[in-house]
Amino acid sequence: MTETFVPPTRLAVPGRIAVSEQAASEWQSATITGIRRETPRVTTFRLAVPDWPGHLPGQHLMVRLTAEDGYAAQRHYSIASAPDDSGQIELTLDHVEGGEVSGWFHTVARPGDRVEVRGPVSGFFAWPGDRPALLIGAGSGVVPLMSMVRHHRARNLTVPLRLVVSARSPEELVYARELGAETTAVFTRSAPEGVKVGRMAAAHMVPLLAEQPPGGWEAYVCGSNSFAEHASRLLVTAGQPVDRIRIERFG
């Protein structure tokens, strides 16, 4: 993941205190309080973090698991929930084959179990809600983008926001029950009746770029390396300025 780091102290959700850099750098104990299945391979885990310093939509955190023999494994995961003052955050995790941390969450974790978390991390991909946002994601790449959508809804923001998300099939569309009028879903292998199957294409971008909101779009792209490259090329070809495309990639 290539990005320019912006210290958390320089960022703030409107109406909230800026995140403390010191608080974000310390490991904290978090308790799993809820588990919700999203798709056959993707599950959301709700964590209670008593001293959570707050986050911006699009940021991620680090999760650390430590075995009895002292062996530790840690991973970066995007935060799925919108910022609030509840001390609760949500992570939506794909069950990665052979994944130490995601495997534990999907096969072992139960409400009441504890993990360590540190964050939030990174300000480059964050969206405070102060500019029009064009969100492009594929698979589990929709997770940080959903934090932005939820923030937009929770605060009744009037700034334009659009989401274009790609999934292999309707069954694999993460957050399908929550997606609304701001969302265009693209299906690459199977689709509902009357919906064309195919890869994300220029036809999905051109109408959005043709109707630029005041100030223009800030584009956020999240997905695998290959998807990020493909989606970025589509945006540039459709007229999106390169310096207004933020990319978070994995794999």
Secondary structure, DSSP 8 states (H G I E B T S, - for coil): -------GGG---TTS----HHHHTS-EEEEEEEEEEEETTEEEEEEE-TT-----TT-EEEEEEE-TTS-EEEEEEEB-S---SSSEEEEEEE--TT-HHHHHHHHT--TT-EEEEEEEE-STT---SSS-EEEEEEGGGHHHHHHHHHHHHHTT--S-EEEEEEESSGGG-TTTTT--TTEEEEESS--STT--B----HHHHHHHHHS--TT--EEEEEEEHHHHHHHHHHHHHHT--GGGEEEEEE-
